[in-house]
Amino acid sequence: MERDAALERLLNATGFAAARRVPFPGDASTRRYERLFAGDRVAILMDAPRSNESPPCPPTASVEERLASGWNAISRLAASRVEGFVAVADHLSNLGLSTPFVHGVDAPAGYAVLEDLGDNLFTNAIAGGEDEIQLYCAAADVLAHVHGAPIPEVMPGPDGDWPLLDYDALALSANADLFVDWAPQHADGIKVSDAARARWERIRDGLIDQAMGMQRAFTIRDYHAENLLWLPDRDGVRRVGLLDFQDAVRGWPAWDFAMLLQDARRDVSPIAAEAAIARYLRRSEMDEGVFRHQLAILGAINALRIIGIFSRLVVRDGKARYTQFMPREWGHLSANLRHPELAEMRAFVSDIAAPYLEIAA
């Protein structure tokens, strides 16, 4: 009843009290979205009750406290908090980027009324005939712009300052471990013995040690074609509309590129991927060898994470549709593991899951 009253107040305050409400299809998150139609005005309602998820990570939490608090604290996720979305949206907007304007928010209740940027996701735009190379180069321009800006420690939000946390060793290891925890439960023939688990942890820690020494940047984190909108009527970096960025962290430039170019849901053409990398290197002046090395390391960790997450979504949550993305993600993992620095991890994955790696090669 309290949330119902809060929503009524918010819709009244934003002029959408009498709006027609049309739900969006569900996704992998705990959030719900509705499109609001009020005359010639259209907006998006974000519905994210705080009770739906474990709490986000306090900036000063110890490893032990994070382990006790749950997955969001361990992984440094925003727990779908609307205040995190609004704080990061304001930061990115202040950098001159296109994020949804916030018409109104009730952070404690978990509601926000947002600008509707439309349905022209990169996936849809490219399928409709837009130039894939142009769109991915534009996405690379956004990343060069974000990564080149000063990294804030906190961002002002509607419920106090929102911290930008480090994507640290605990978060990386817990996410990588999803692969050995869940892939065996989903894929026939994958077995992880105690000895294999010990070997995994040694190799995993070696990769994470490398990541910890890499240059940091503001990292959007979930930067891929189904979270990016093409807005051709806007100029420059504002042609790319940004969605689903509340989990931003102090991470690495190559993480955002792994998400963008090694997309689980669509095949990015090699020519578009190389054009985006060249564009980013030119704009950021980052050394190409360093960048490609970091992309392989972080790309491999990310691919392992995604295979684990999709396995968990299928096995635990009954979301069978994520099985269709597995072959592509195994392909991304196989490609990353060809880098010389990843020989040990490639040998490990080959030993426990050879058929999947061979098919993907």
N, C-alpha and C positions, 0 to 999 in steps of 0.2 A: 504493500500500500504506500509506503514512503517513497519508493522509486516511481510508482505511478504518479504520485503528486508532484515529484520533482520533474518528471517528463512533461506533465501538463504545464507546469510553470515555464519550463524551457521553451516549449513549443509556442506558448503564448507570447513570451518575450521576443521570440525571433520571427513572429508573424506566421507560424505554420500550425496554429491550433486546429484549424479546420482542414488541414492538408489531407489529400488522399495518400495512403501509405502503401508502398509496394515493396515487399521484401526482396533482397538479393538472394541468389543461391548460396548455400553454405560453403565454407572452405575449411582449411585445416586449423583455423584459429577458433578461439572461444567467443570471438566477437560476432555480432549480428549487425547487418546493415539494412536500411530501408531507404528507398527514394521517396522524397516528399514532393507532392505536387499541390501547389496553392496558386490557382490562376495561372499567370505566366511565370511564376517563380518556381524554381526547382532546387532542391537541396538534398543532402545525404544525412540521414540520422545514423550515428554510430552508437551502438548499444553494447557496452562492455562492463558488466557488473564486476566490482572488485572481488566479490565472493566466488567468481568462476575459476580463479587461479590462485596458486600460492603467491605470496607477496614478492615484489621486486627486491633487489639486493640493496641494502643500506650501504652507503659509500665506505663506512668504517667496519663493515662486517668481516670477521675473521673467517678463515677456511672452515673451521669447525662450525661456526654459526651459519655459514652458507649451506653446508652439508645438512644441517638440521632443519633449515628453512624450506628446502624444496628446490625443484628444478629451475625455477626462474632466478633464484638467488645464485645457484651454482653456475648457470649459463649466462648470467647477467642479461636477462631478458626483461622487458618492460612490463610483463604480466598483463599486457593489453590495457594498461592504464591510459585513460583519455588524457590525463595531464601530461604524460610522456609524449603522446602524439602532438598535443598542442605546443608544448615547449620546443620540440624538435622542428615542428612546422614553422614556428616563428623564427627559429635560428636560420633555417634554410631560406625562408622568405626574405629575411634581412640580408642574406647573401645575394639576393636578386634572382632566386629560383622560383619555379611555379609549384607551390603547394596549395592545398585547398584552404581558402579563407575560412576562418572559424566565425560563424554567425553567433554562436553561443555555446557555453559549456557548463555542465554541472559535474565537476570532477568527483566529488564524493559519491554521487549517484551513478556515475559511469556513463554519462550521456554527453554527446556533442552534436551540434548541427553544423554541417560543413558545406562549403561550396561544392557543387556538382561539376567536376571537370569533364564529364562525359564518359563515353565508352570506347574512345579510340585508343585502346591499349596498343602498344607496339605490335603484339601478336595479331590483333585485328587489322591494324593499319597496313602491315606488310602483306597479310593475306588479301587485303583489298587493293593492292597494287603500289603502295608506297615503296620508295627505294630503301631497301634494307641497309645498304651501306650508309646512306645519308642519316638514317635514324640511329644506327650504332655509333657513327662518328659524333652525332649530337649528344648521345649518352656519354661518350668519352669526354666531350667538352665539359659536361656537367661535373664529372668526376675530377677532372683537372682543376676546375673552379673550386669545388668543395675541399679537395685534398690540399690545395695550395693556400687555403685560408687558415688563420690562427685556430688552434684547437681550444674550445672553451672547456673549462672545468665543470661549470654548471650553466644551465640555460633557464631563464625565468619562465615560470609556468603558472597556471591558474590556481595551483594549490601549493605554492612555494617553489623554490629552485629545484630543477630537475638535474641530477648529476649525469655527466658523461663518464661512464665507467670504463676501465681497461678491459679489453678482451684478453684475459690473462691465461696463465697455464692451467688453472683449474677448469675454466670454461672450455678451453680447447680440448683438454684431455677427456672431460666428461662427454663432450659432443663426439669426439672421435670414437670413444668407447661404445657409442650406440651401434657401431658397425659390428663389433664382436659380441655385443649383448643381444642384438635383435636379428641380424642377418641370418644366423643359424636357425632361428625360429621360423623364418619365412622361406628360405631357399633350401631346397633339398640338396644334401651332400656336403653342406658346410658344417664342419665340426671344429670346435675350439677346445682343446684339452687344457689341463692346468699348465702343462709345459708350454703349449702354444700361447696361452694367455701371458705367461711371464715373458716370452719372447716378444709378443705384441707390445707390452708395456715398455720394454727397453727401446724398441724401434720407435714407437710413438713418442716417447720422451725425447729422443734425439731430434726428431722433427720439430717438436715444440720448443726445444732449446734454440733451434735455428730461428724459429718465428719470433721468439722473445728478443732476438737481437736485430730485428728488422725495423726500418724506419716506420714511425707511427703516423697516422692521419685520422681525421674524422671519417668514420666508416659508416655508410648508410646501412650496410649489412644485408638487406633483402632486396638487392638491386638487380631486377631481371625484367623480362619483357612483359610479364603480367602485372607488374607494379609500376610500369612506366606508361605514360600517355603521350601521344603525339598531338601537339597543339600547334599546327603550322601557321595559324594566324598571329602567333606571338613571335617575338624576335630573340635571336641569340640563344642563350642557355634557357630562356623561359619557354622555348618550344617543347621542352621535355617536362611533362607534368609528373610529379612525384607522389607516390602513395606508399603506405605501409613502411614507414621509416622510424617508428617509435622505438625500435630496438637498437638504434644507432649506438656505437661504442667508439672508444679510442682504439682503433684497430690498425689496418694496413691497407694501402692503396690496392694491392693485388687481391685482397679478399673481395672487394667490390667487383673487380674484373673477373674473378672466378665465378661469381654469381651471375654476372652479365653475359659472359661469353660461353660458360659451361652450363648452360641453362638446362634444367631437368625437363622442361616442358616443351621446348622447341629446339630444332637444330639451327644453330647459327652458322651461316655459310663461312668457309675458311676465308674468303675474300673480305667479307664484312668484319670478321674477327680481326684479321691482320690490319685492315684499314683503321679500325677503332684503336688498336694498340699503337699504330704509328701516329695517329692523331694525338693520343694521350702523351706519348713520349715527346712529341714535338712541343706540346703545350706545357708539360710539366718539367721538361728537361731532365727527366730521370734516365739513368743509364740503362740501356736496353738489356744488357746481360744480367744486371742486378734484378731488373723487373721480371724477366722471364724465369730466372731462378726462383724468385719469390712466388711467382704465379704457379709454378709447378708444386712447390712445397705446400702453399696454402690451398691450392686447388685440390691436391690430393687429400689433405685433411678435410676439406669441405665435402668432397665427393664421398669419402668414408662416412661422414656425418649424415649426408643426405640419404645414402643407402640405408643407414640405420634408422633414420627418422621415417622413411617411407615403409620400411619393414614393420616398424612399430605401429604406424597408422593402419596397416593392413591387419596385422596379427592382433593387436590389443584393441584397436578402435573400430575394426570392421569396415574400414574404408578401402575396399578392394580396388577402387579405381587407380590408386597409386601404384599398383603393380605395373601398369602400362608404361610408367616412366623409368622403371628399373633398367631396361637394356641401355637406354641412353646414358644413365648415370654410371653404369658399369663402363661404358665407353669413355666417359670423361675420366674416370679413375684410371683406366688402362693407359690413356694418353699421358696423363700426368706422371704415372709411374715409369714412363720411359726415360725420364730425366735421370742422368747418372747419379745425382744425389739421393735418389729414391730407390736404388737397387735393392737395398735390404727390405724395404717395405714391399716392393714388387715380388721378391722371393717369398715373403711371408704370405701375401695374398694368394700367390700362385699355389703355395703348398696347401692352403685350406680351402681354396675356391677356384681351382684351376679351370674347370669348365666355363665358369662365368667370365673369367679374365680372357680366356682363349677366344670365346665367341665375340667378345667386345673388341678384341685386338684388330 
